Amino acid sequence: MNHKRGFTLIELLVVLAILAMLAAVVAPRVMNALGSSKVKTARIQLEDLGAALDLYRLDVGHYPADLEALVINDGAQGWNGPYLKKRQVPTDPWGNAFRYRFPGEHAGYDLLSLGADGKPGGRGEDADLLSWE
């Protein structure tokens, strides 16, 4: 008795169809979670940069003219930095530079990320993240 064991072509196609349906349901959720985690990361980075700016102000007496002053002494008297652990100004999770304005229009300084699209405005992952909100 010689019985060959294996799967038929129909059985393989059914399994592939089930896997494709699962991927179609799961993939958007995974991508959405990835996008929301980048937004959360950007908010944390804004808070960290804000804390570093406040420390700089406590040491020097005013906010810096640009974010580079947090890692490189720009000649400010009382500078006790670097104020960022990695000794470099981070980019947002989408690879864009944080926008910094001193004096600020909304607070002592304005710090923001333009979101995933790198343009003002937007919704969802493209929305601007602002330090004053």
C-alpha positions in Angstrom: 0.0 0.0 0.0 1.5 3.2 -1.2 -0.5 6.2 0.2 0.9 9.6 -0.7 0.1 12.3 1.8 -0.1 15.9 0.9 -2.4 18.8 0.4 -4.5 19.4 -2.7 -4.4 22.6 -4.6 -7.8 23.6 -3.4 -6.8 23.2 0.3 -3.7 25.4 -0.3 -5.8 28.0 -2.0 -8.3 28.1 0.9 -5.5 28.5 3.4 -4.0 31.4 1.3 -7.4 33.0 1.1 -7.8 32.9 4.9 -4.4 34.3 5.4 -5.1 37.1 2.9 -8.3 38.0 4.7 -6.6 38.1 8.1 -3.8 40.3 6.7 -6.4 42.7 5.2 -8.1 43.0 8.7 -4.9 43.2 10.8 -2.6 45.4 8.6 -4.7 48.6 8.9 -4.8 48.3 12.7 -1.1 47.7 12.9 -0.4 50.8 10.7 -2.8 52.9 12.7 -1.0 51.8 15.9 2.3 52.7 14.4 1.0 56.2 13.4 -0.4 56.9 16.9 2.9 55.8 18.5 4.8 58.3 16.5 2.4 61.0 17.6 2.9 60.0 21.2 6.7 60.0 20.7 6.6 63.5 19.2 4.6 64.7 22.2 7.1 63.2 24.6 10.0 64.9 22.6 8.2 68.2 22.8 7.9 67.9 26.6 11.6 66.9 26.9 12.7 69.8 24.7 10.5 72.1 26.8 12.1 70.9 30.0 15.6 71.5 28.5 14.6 75.0 27.4 13.3 75.7 31.0 16.6 74.5 32.5 18.5 76.7 30.1 16.4 79.7 31.1 17.0 78.9 34.8 20.8 78.9 34.3 21.1 81.7 31.8 18.2 83.9 32.6 16.4 83.8 29.2 15.5 81.3 26.5 18.0 80.5 23.8 17.8 82.0 20.3 17.8 78.5 18.8 17.7 74.9 19.9 21.4 74.3 19.1 22.2 76.4 22.2 20.9 73.5 24.3 23.9 71.4 23.3 26.5 73.9 22.3 27.4 76.9 24.4 26.6 80.0 22.4 28.6 82.2 24.8 25.8 82.6 27.3 26.9 83.3 30.8 25.8 80.7 33.3 25.4 78.0 30.6 25.5 74.6 32.4 24.8 72.2 29.5 24.5 70.3 27.5 20.8 70.2 28.3 20.0 67.2 26.1 21.3 63.7 27.0 22.3 62.7 23.5 24.1 66.1 22.9 22.2 66.7 19.8 18.8 68.3 19.0 16.4 65.5 18.0 14.2 65.4 14.9 10.6 64.5 15.2 9.6 60.9 14.6 9.0 61.7 10.9 12.6 63.0 10.5 11.7 66.7 10.4 13.2 69.4 12.6 11.2 70.8 15.4 10.2 74.4 14.9 11.3 76.8 17.6 10.5 80.5 18.0 11.7 82.8 20.7 10.1 85.0 21.7 7.0 83.0 21.3 3.6 84.2 20.1 1.7 81.9 22.5 4.1 81.5 25.5 7.7 82.4 26.4 8.7 80.2 23.4 6.8 78.3 20.7 7.9 74.8 19.9 6.1 72.6 17.4 6.2 69.6 15.1 4.3 69.8 11.8 3.3 66.2 11.9 3.8 63.4 9.4 3.2 65.6 6.3 5.7 68.3 7.4 3.1 71.0 6.5 1.1 73.3 8.7 -2.4 72.1 9.7 -3.7 68.6 9.0 -5.6 65.9 10.7 -4.7 62.7 12.5 -1.0 61.9 12.1 -0.6 65.0 9.9 -1.8 67.4 12.6 0.6 69.9 14.2 1.8 69.2 17.7 2.1 72.4 19.7 3.9 73.0 23.0 1.3 75.6 24.1 -1.7 73.3 23.9 
